[in-house]
Amino acid sequence: MTLKCGSCIITVNKKQLTLPITGMTCANCVASVERNLKKLDGVESPVVNLSSERATFELDTSLLNLDTVIARIERAGYGIAKGEAELVIKRLSDDNDARRLEKALNVLEGVLEAKVTFATEKARVNYIPTLITQAELRRAVKTAGFDSLELGGDAVDAEAKAREKEIQAQKHLLIIGLIFTLPLFIFSMARDFSLLPMWSHEPWANWLMFALATPVQFYVGWQYYVGAYKSLRNGSANMDVLVAMGSSVAYFYSIIVMLGILPGHVYFETSAVIITLIRVGKFLEARAKGRTSDAIKKLMGLRPKTARVIRDGEEKNIPLEDVIVGDMLIVKPGEKIPVDGVVVEGRSAIDESMLTGESLPVEKQAGDPLIGATINKLGLLKFEATKVGKETALAQIIKLVEDAQGSKAPIQKLADQVSATFVPAVLLIAALTFAAWYYLVPLPADSEISLFARALVNLVAVLVIACPCAMGLATPTAVMVGTGKGAEMGILFRSSAGLETAGKITTVVLDKTGTITKGQPAVTDIIRADNWDANILLALAASVEKGSEHPLGEAIWAEATARELALSEISNFQSQTGFGVSAEVEGKTVSVGNLRMMNEREYPLNGLDTEMNRLQSEAKTAMLVAVEGEVVGVIAVADTVKDGSPEAIAALKEMGLDVVMITGDNEQTANAIAKQVGVEKVIAEVLPEGKVDEVKKLQRGNEFARSAHLRRSNPINEETTSSQKNAPRGITANIVAMVGDGINDAPALAQADVGIAIGTGTDVAMAAAPVTLMSGDLRGVVRAVKLSRATLKTIKQNLFWAFFYNVILIPAAAMGFINPMLAALAMAFSSVSVVSNSLRLRKAKI
């Protein structure tokens, strides 16, 4: 990007990157990665998410390269999830071609290493899956002048594969841990409860226990030592430090007792059980965390793997990633539309429910847009590809959801602040616990363990029971599930802050045109004089209006077309601006216009003026139809209310929200629409630029600022009292949501605490509002607020559990009420419970 400042030209080489991180176990790990990224000159705004295990940041490539960033993360003790692609390369002439292709691949952003071998005609590429895909690698090969085939069939989700490999490694260590720990634990407990003969108390029995505990300590638990070392080297302390210290104290104290240096009891089973139980917890947590991203996987799974294109006059099935803009594609009934495009030939109904949430199929014909991954229900369609790859609506939706899942909600700040000092505080508490039990609490005369051993056991319990993981997972797991569920329902949250704030809103401001109403004039009433058929009257008017560019004329023509009426040819067409139009139809003079036109021409109204006044009082535009100089009917045209608008507004009020309608229309029209949908508060005659000021006034609680145009038909009644009772507790500020089409209302959407862009089409994913509804149905606003409230409730439950767990159990361990093995069990399942609670959101009824 190039910026001009006076006579200076400044080149800014900034780009947003997302890296998949491995090895993070708790909130301290997140803080450690963020801190290391912030130290790099050239990295800005780093955000690390424990649940999605990703780091997002802006990189200035003029100051820093990606390799340095990766090296810094690895030096901090963490890894990068990497993918590996093996491609068969065609058309390699000699070794020089192999070197040229290798060089072309190695310069691609996201490629860590590429090796091309001429002898085997293969390319092996290590890459970062969040930065580049295998399809892009193959395109790069093609650009370099070669052809490629991927070994092993279809492309895989490389990041998911790397995560699965990590889970399998955890599973392997868990199995090894169980193989050694179970017999050790059973033997130790049986000996302590005198269930075994006296031989079990011989010195060699301790050596047996040592032999069983050592593989667990240094093979199964080696990761904790490595993590603890790297964490301390970076000037911080994480969960690995607590686990490594707790298990090591028990293990090495037991060795000292076993060697006879100190008298007492050995605790080999304690060290082994601590490591194995925590490994169980981490394995279950990893599997549960994988399910939090199921929604993204479902969205990715919507894409078909192949497309049927017309090339060189023939239909060919090709991989989806080989489709290019401008390709002509064929889609048969029942098949998925592969990419975004425009219908060229054919007519069909398209099921868009998987993206928009709309249950009814949408009719499509020549000229209509198509969204990739939707399903063709009926006819054969031929269409031109307009967007492919990362530019498609589905790809943009997936990116929006991933960005939201990677962002931090404001409510997470408290957990981050506590996590920053959590481990050092636990270490201090553990030290004080040891000192108190050793120096201050006398040992009972009948005690079976020494004073030192008792203090040591309680110290280990404190170290092991402390769990920073639950605090780190409380918010991001709920956000991941919430945003994913939203995407499945056609609700896109741009950030987790938007998801959080939407649940706190107290006032919803609805734009009228295009939000409450359809935004397109339509025929609502046909009033006819005696002896006239409504369809004949409509056909005559539509014949005159055929081809009209006026919205009212288009509405009359559209209604006749919908009724499949035959239209007649016309002659002597005349248009009178501000009055209406007239023409000769089947030898008769037909005029369609307003009252001024009829009065100017002195056409008798035949008593229809009363009906016309009634229609106008209902905010409808009345068009008079005259035949041979006599008014014979009235056709009313109005911007009709969307089917779900009254239901949505009723639901919003039932949820305790204040609903306000804002519009540029006159007060009479605005009040008529408001009455239809059940809105009591109306702000009318507002220019587009004035909507921002009105939102500001509502945020300040100044509802009567525009008393001339604000109508409160029933300011205090049972309904409003009920609404106040149902309002979310703890809210004092007036938090305003603005709902509009995302284009004309952009300033007001930006001013509101939560902007909700409502609309349809492939461009909605690019809306600037924090919340975007793929469907034009206003009921989506209700679902968005309900989902936000449910997510916020889950986050608060998670945080309460995370803090309650540590606040209650750490002192309990310090007071000697919990032994180290029970402490390890509690710690292992604390984070699993948080993730499981977040997963309950997937089944919530919204």
N, C-alpha and C positions, 0 to 999 in steps of 0.2 A: 504494500500500500504506500502511495506517495502523497505527502502533505505539502502544500505550498504555504509559506509564511513570509510575506513580503518578497524579498529577492532570494530567500533561501528555499531550498527544496530538501525536505527531510524524508528519507525512505524508512518506513516502519515495516519490519519483517516479523509480525506477530501472527501466531496461529494458535488456536485452541486444540489441545491434544488430550487424549484420555488413555491412560496406561492401566492394564489389568495387573494388580499387585497380588503376590502370593506371600504367605507366611505371617499375615496379620492375625492376631488372636484377641486383642482387646483395644479399648479406647486409647491406651497409652501408645500402642503401636501406630494408631492413626495419627496421634500427636507427633510421634517421632518422625514419621514419613513427611508430614506437613512441615515440621521444623527443618528437616534436611533440605526439602525443596525450596523453602523460603531463603535459605542461606545461599542459594545459587543466583548469581547475578544474571538475569535474563529470564527468570521464572517469576511469573506474577499470578496472584489469586489462586494458589493451590488449594484444592478441596479434596479431601480423602474420605471415602465412604467405606465403613467396615462391612456393612451388609452386602453391597455390590462388589466389594473388594476392588475398587477402582480409584485412581487419582486423576483429577481433571485440573488442568492449569493452562495458562497462556505462556507460550515460549517465544522469546525474541531470538530468532535464528541468526541475527547479526552479532549477537553476543555469546551465544551458547548453542551447541549441537545436542541432538537427542542422545547420543552415546554417553555424553557426560552426565546427563540426567539419570540415565539407567545405571551408570556406574555408581552414582551417589546413592541411589536407592538400594543397590546391592551391597554397598559398603555399610549401609545402615542396618543390614541384616535381613533384608527382604528380597524377594525375587520378582521377576516379570513373567507372567503367563505367556508362553511362546507357542506358535504354531509351526508345523513343518509340512511343506508341500514338496512332493516329488513329481516332477513333470517329465513326460517323454517329449523330446524336442525333435521336430521334423525339419528337414532342409538345412541341416548343418553340413557345410561343405568341407571344412577343415578345422584345425585347432584354433585358427585365428577367429573364426566365427564363434566358437565356444567362448573365447576370451572376450569378444565384443559383447556377446549376450550377457556374460557374467558381469561385465562392467555396467551394462544398462540396468540390470536387476539390482545391483548393489547401491546404486544412487537413488533408488526409490525410497521415499519416506516410509518407515515401518519395517523395512527389510534389514535384518541384523546381519545375515550372511547368506551369500548365494554362491554355489559352486556348480559349474557346468562342465561335464565330462564328455569330450568328443567321442571317445571309444565306446561308451555305453549309450550315448545320445540321451543323457538324462540331466536334469537340473534339480538340485536339492536346495530348497530355500527355507531358511529359518526367519520367521517374521512375527510381528506383533499384530494379533488379529483385530484389535480395536483401531488400528491405523491403516491397514491394508487387507484386502481380501484375496482369496485365491483367484477369483474372477478377474480382479485387477492385475494380478500377476500374469495371467494368461494373455490379457490385453496388452500388457507391456511386452511380452514375448512376440506377439503379433506385430506390434508397432516396430519392433526391432527387425522385422522381416522374416520371422520364423513361425511355425505352427507348433501348438503344444497339445498334449493330451495328459489329463491327470491320472496317475496310477490309483487304483482302488475305487473307481467309480465316482459317485457324487461327492461334491465338496461337503466338508463337515464344518460344524461350528468349532473352530480351532480353540477358542477361549473355553468353551464348554468342555472340550476334550481335555484341555490342560487342567481344568478344575476337577474333572472326573479322575484324572491321573493322580491328583493330589489327594482326593478322597480315598482312592484305592490304596495309596501309600499309608494313609492313616489307618485304614482297615487292616492292612498287613501288620503294622506295628501293634494294633489293638489285639489281634489274634495271638501274636507272639507274647504280648503282655499277659493275656489270659492263660496261656499254656503254662507259664512259669508262676504266675501269681496265685491261681486257684489252689494248686497243691500246697504252696507255701502258706497260704492263709488257713486252709483246712488243718494242716499239720500244726501250725502255731496255736490256733484256737483249741484244738483237741488237747494239746499239751498243757495249755494254760488252765483248762477245765478238768485236768487229771483224767482224761479219757484214754490216755496212752500209758503203757507200762513205764517203769523207771528208766529204761534205756533211752527214752526220748529226752531225758535231762542230761545225758552224757555230753561231753564237750564236742564230740563229732557231729551231734545234731545241730549245733550252732553253725558249724562249717557247711552242713547240708543246706541250711537256710541261707547262708551267705552265697552258696553256689546258685541257688534259685533266684535270689534277689539281684545279683550283679548284672545279668543280662537285661533285666527290666530297667535297672538304674542307668546303665550306660549304652544300651542299644535302643530300647523303647523310649527312654527319656532323654536321649542325647540331644534332641531338638531343643529341649528346654535349656540345656547348658549353652548351646550355641546362641540361642535367642537372648539369654540372659547376658552373655559376654558382649554381644554386639549392642545390646541396649545400654549396658553400663558404659561401654566405650563411647557411645554417643551422648553421654551425660544425662541419661534418663533411666527409669526403671519401669518394667512392664510386668505382666502376669508371669512371664517365664522366670523372672527373678524370684518371685514368691514361690513358685513350684520347685524350682531348682534348689533354693535355700531350704524349704521345708522338707523335701525328700532327702536332701544331702545330710541335713542335721541328724535325721533319724538313722540313715544308712551308716554314716561314719562314726556316730556314737556307738552303734551296734558293733562295728569292727573293733573299737577300743575295748568294749566289754568282752567280745569274743577272744581277743588276745590277752585278756587278763590284766590289762593296765588299770581298769576300773571295775569294781564289782557292780552287779546289777543285772537287769533284764535286757535282752536284745530286742530291737524293733525293726528287724529286716522286713517283716510282713507289712509294717506300717508304711515304709518307704515304697515298697512295691505296689501296695494297694492305692496309695496316693497317686502315683504315676498312671497306673492302669485305669483307675476310675476317671481321672481327668481326661485320659485318652478316650474313654467311652463317651464322655460328655462332648468332647471336641468332634468326635466322629458323628454323633447324632446332630450336633449343631451344624456341621458342614452340610449334612444331608438336608436338614430343615432349611438352611439358608438357600440352598439350591432351589427349593420349591417357592421361595419368595419371588423368583424371577420367572415363574411359569407363564405369566401373562406375556412377557416379551417373547418367550419361546413359541407361544401360541400365535402371536402376530407374525413371527418369522415363518412359522409353519403354514401360514395362509398362502404364501407364494408358490405357484406351480413350479416344477423343476424344468419344464420344457415349454416351448411356444411353437405354434404352427405358422410359419411365415411364407409369403409368396416371393420367391426369388427366381429370376430367369424364367418367369412364367409357370413355375412349378411350386406346389406346396411341399414344404420341408419342415420336419420337426427338428428344432435346434435347441441347445441349452439356453435357458432363460437369459443368462449373462451375455450371450452372443447377440441378443436383439439390440438394434441400434435405432436411433431416432429417424423416422421416415420410413421404416419398414412397414409393409402391409401385412396384417395378420388376420387369420381366420379363427373364429371361436364358435364351436358347435354348442347346441343346447346341453346343459349340465356341466360344461367345462368352466374352469376359472379363467378370468381375463388376466393375461400374464403381466402386462404393463399398462401405464396410463396412456390414453389415446382419445381419438375422435372417430365416431362412427362415420364410415364412408357409404356403406350399403347395408341394408337389412333393417329389421325392426324386432325388438325383443323386450323382455322385462328382466331387469337385473336385480339380484338380491345383494343389497349393500349393507345388510344388517351387521355383518361382522366388523364393519368399520364405523358406521353411523349410528347403529342401534335401532334404525328404522325397520320395523317388522315387515312392512309391505314392500313388494318389489317395485322398482322405479322403471317406468316406460322409457325406452331409448329408441331413437331413430337417427337418420342421417343428420350429422351436424352436432349431435349431443356428445358430451364428454363421457369417458369411461374411466373408472378407477381400477387400477390393478389389484388383483386378489379377490375381487368380487365375482359372483357366480352368474353366468348366463343361464336363465331359466327356460326360455322358450325357443326363439328363432335363431337362425344362423346370422352371425354378424361379421362384417368385414370392416376393419378399422385401421387407422394409421397411428403408429406409435409416436407419442409426443414427448414422453418422459420415461427414461429407463434408469436402472441402477439406483444410485443414491438420490436421484431427483424425483422418484415416484412418491405419490402421496403416502403409501404404506411405509416407505423408507423414512420419510420425514416424520411420520407419526412415531415410529420406533425410536428415532433419534430424540424426539421431544420427550418421550417417556424415559429413555435412558438418562437424558440430561436432568430431568426432574428427580430421578432416583439417585443421581450422583450429587445433588445439591444438599445443603444443610438447612434444616428447618430452624427457625429462631428458637424454638423450645429446646433444641439440643444444646444450646450454649451453656446451660447450667450443668449438664452432664459432662461437657468438655472441661469446664472449669474445675469440677470436682476431680475428674480423672487425672488432671495435670498434677495434682498433689496427693492422689490416692495412695499409690504404692509407697512413697516415702513415709506417709502417715502410718500406713500399716506396719512398715518396718519399725517405726518408733514405738507403736503400740506393742508389737511383739517383744521388743527389747525391754519395755517397761513391764510387760507380763512376766518375762523370765526373772527380772530383778525382784518383782513383788513376791512371786512364789518362792524364790530362793532365799531372800533376805527378810521378808516380812511375815510370811505365813508359816507357822511352825508345822513340822511334820508329825502326824499322829504316831503314837508309840507302836501301834499294830500295823503300820504301813508296810506294804510289800515292796515298795520301790524307794530309791534314795531321794534325798532332797533335790539333788541336781537333775535326776531323771524326771522327776515330777515337773520341775520348772521347764525342762526341755520339751516335754510332751505338750504342755500348754502353749509354749512358744510355737511349736510346729503347727498346732491346731489353728492358731491365729493366722500364721502365714498362709496356710492352705485354704482356709475358709473364705478369705477375702476374695471378692470377685469383681474386678473392674470390667469384665467382659459384658455382663448384663447391662451396665450403664452405657457402654459403647454401642450395644445392639438395640437398645430400647426404641430409639427414634428411627434410625435408617431402615430397620426391617419392616416397621409399620408403614413407612413412607413407600417402600418398594412394593408392598402388597397393595396399598391404597392406590398408588398411581397406576399400577398394572391393572387392577380391577376397573379403574376409571377408563383406561384405554379400551378394555373389552366392552364397556358400555357406551363408547363414543364420546367420552369426556377426557380431554387432554389437559393435564396440569403442566404448565411450563416450568414450575419450580416447586420445591417442597414448601416454600414460604406461602405460595398461593394456595396450596392444599391446606395448610394450617389456618390461614386467615379466613378462608371461605367458611370454615366452621364456626367463626366468631361473629359473622355479620349480623347486624340488627335491622338494616334497611336495604331493600332491593329496589333499585330504580330501573324501570323497564322503558326502553324506547318503544314508541308505538309502532311505527312503520317498519315492517320486516321482522319485528320481534314478537309483538302481540298479534299483529295482523300479517297477512301474507305478503304485503308490499306490492301487490299487483291488483289493479281494479278488476272487478268481476261483476257480471250481471246478477243482481239479487232479487229483483221483482220485475214482472211484466204485467202492467195494468192495461186492459184493453177495453175499448168501447163495445157496445152491443154488436152482435153479429160479426165480430172479428175473432179469428182463431189466433192464439198466442204465437204458435210456430210460424204462421203466415206473416204476422206482424214483424216477428224477429227476422225472418228471411228477407223481407223487404228492406228493413233497416240495415241488416248486415250486407246486403248487396250494395247499398250506397256507401257503407263504411269500408268495403273491401279494399284492402291495400292502404287504408288510412294509417298515418304514423302517430295520430293522436291517441293517448292511452285509453280514453273513453271509447273511441271508435274501435280500437283493437280489442277491447273487452267485449263489445257487441259482436264483432266478427268471430272471436274465439268461442263465445257461447253458442253461436249458430253452428260452428264447425263441430263442437262437442256433441251437439244434438243431431249431427249428420244431416243438416238441412241443405237442400239444393239451392244454390245462389244463382241469381239471374245476371245476364250481361246488362250493363248500364250505358247511357249516353248523356251528353250535355251535363257532365258533372261540374258542379260549382261549389266552391268553398268560401264561406264568409267568416273571416277570422273573428273570434269572440262570440259568434252566433251559432254556426253549425254548417251542415252540408246539405246539398240537394242534387237530384239526378232523375233522369227518365228511366223507369224500370217497367218493362213489359207495357210500354205505352202510357204509363201513369207517372205523374210527378210526385216524387217522394222526397220529403224533407225531414231531416233529423237534426234537432238543435234545442236550444234553451228557450225559456219563456220570452226573452227579448226578441228572438227571431220570429216566434209565432205572433207576438203583439205587433211587431213592425209590419208583418205581412197581413195582419188583421185576420188570422185564421181563427175560427171559433174553437173554443177549448172543450166543448161538449161536457162540461161539468167535471173535467179531469183535473182542474186546478186544485181542488180539495185534496185529491190523492197525491198530487205533486207536493203540496205543502207538508203533508204527513210524512212523505218519504224524505224530504229535506230536513225535517225535524229529527229524523233518525240518522243524520249525518250521511245521507246518500245523495248522489248527484242524479237529478231527474232529467232524462232526455226525452223530449216530446217528439212523437212521430206523426207527421201529417201526410195524408194521401189526397191528392187532388184538392188541396186547399182546405182540408178539414182535419183537425187533430183527432186521431183514432186510437192513440195509445201512449202510455208512458213506460219507458224502460229505465229502471233505476240501476245505477252502477256505483259500487262502493269497494273500498279496500276491505275485504272480508277478514273476519277473525279466524286465526288458525284453530283447528279442531281441538288441540290440547290446551289452549291458552286459559280458558275459564277454570279447568281442572287444576292446572299448574298454579294459578294465582290463589285458588282456594287452599291448595296444599301448602303454599308458602305462608299464608296467613295462619293456617293451623299449626305451623311450626313456630309460631310466635314472631314472625318477621313483619315489619312494616313495609307495605308495597306501595310504591309511587310510580305513576305513569308520567313520562315526560315526552312532549311532542311540539313540533313547530306548527301544527294545525290550529285552527281557531278553536275557541273554547267550546262552542256548540258541538262541533264534530268530535272533539276530544272527550267531552262528557258522554256523548252517545256511545262511543266505543267503550269507555270506562264502565258504563252501566251494563253493557253486554257481558263484560268479563268479571265484574265484581270488584273493581278498583274504586276506593273511596277518595283517594288523594290524587289529584291531577295537577300537573304544572304544564300549562298550554302556552302557545304562541312564543316559543323559545327558539331563537336562532341557533344554528349549530355551534357557534362560538360561545353562546350563552349557557350551554349545557354544563360547561366546566364550572361556572360560577354557581349554578344551582346545586351541583354535587358538593361543592365546598360548603354551601350554606347548610345542606343536610348533614354533612360531617360535623358541623358546629352545633347541630341540633336546632338550627333556625328554620323550622318548618313553615313559619308564617311569613317568610321573607317576601314571597310573591303573593300576598293575600288577594291581589286582583285576579289572579289566575289559579289560585290553589283552592280547590273545592273540597270541603269536608262535609259530606252529606250526613254523617253520623259520627262525630268526633269521639264521643264517649258512649260506648254501648257494651253489651255483653260480649260481643265478638272481640273488641279491642282489649277488654279486661282479660278475656281468655288468652288472647295472644300474648299479653304481658306476662301472664302466669307461665306460659309455655316457653318464654324466652330463656336462652342459655344463662345459667347463673354466673355471677362474677363479672358480668360485662357492664361497664359504666359508660364507655365511650360509644358514640354513634358510629358504628363501622358500616360503611356503605359499599354495596356491590352495584356496579353499573352493568346492565345487560344491553348489548347493542350488536350491530352487524359487523363490528370490527374494522370498518373502513370510515364511514361518515362520522361515526361516534368515537373515533380514535382518541381525541383529546380528553373526552369525558371518561373513557375507559382507563386512560392513564392516570387521571386524577383520582378516581375511586380507589378505595382500599383494595378492592378486588374487581378487576375488569373481566367480564365474561363475554367473549365473542360468540355469537350464535349465528349459525348459517349452514349452508351446504356447499358442496363442490370440493374440488381438489386443492383449492388455495387456502382452505380454512386452517390447515396445519401450519401455515406460515403467519397466522394472525399474531399481532403484537400483545394481545391480552394475556394475563397470567393463566386464564382458564379459557379453553376453546371447546365448543360443543360441535361435534361433527354433524349432528342433525339439526334441522331448523325447528325442532319441537321444543317448546318452552318448558316442557316437563323435564328436560335435561338439566335445567337449573335446579329443580327440586332434587334430582338425583345427585347432582354435584354437591349441594349443601349437605345432604344426608351422608354422602360418602365422606366428606370432609369431617363432619361431626363424629362419624364412626371411627375414622382414622385418628382424630385428635383424642378421642376417648381411649383408644387402644394405646396410644403413646403415653398418656397419663398413667394408665394401668401399668405399663411396662416400667416407667420411671419410678412409680411408687414401689413396685416390687423390687426393683434394683436397689433403691435406697433403703427400703425397709429391711431387705435381706441383710445388707451390710451393717446397718445401724443396730439391728437386733442380734445377729449371730456373731459378729466380731467381739462385742462385749461378752456374750455368752461363752465363746471359746476362751477369752481371756480370763474368765472367772472359773474355768475348769469344768464347765458343764458338757462340753463336746470333745470327744476324743478325735485324734487326727484322721482316722479312717472315715468316721461319720462326717467330718469336716470336708474331706475330699469328695464324698458322695454328694453333699449339699452343694459344694462349689461346682461339681461337674454338671449338675442338672439345673442350676440357677439360670444360666444363659440359654439352655434348651427350653426352659419354661417361657422365657421372654420371646424367643423366636416362634414357639408354638402358639403363644397368645396372638402374635401378629398374624399368623397363618389363618386364624379364625376369621379374619376379615374377608377371606376369599369366599366364605359361605354366608356372609352377612347379607340380609335381605335389604336391598337399597331401593 
